[in-house]
């Protein structure tokens, strides 16, 4: 479950980051501030990557506890 959340955060962060950068350079018109979208995208992207890299999945933890 933790890995799934990490993947969702990584993908969502990457999308927000790309849209924010495109909004900053004027390629796309957004209803939100492009700087805020870029900052949120960076935070979510790095948080998702760190969840994927550092955390064990809940299934693995349950298997370790039963052994």
Secondary structure, DSSP 4 states (H G I P E B T S, - for coil): -HHHHHHHHHHHHHHHHHHHHHHHTTSS--SS-HHHHHHHHHHHHHHHHHHHHHPPPHHHHHHHHH-
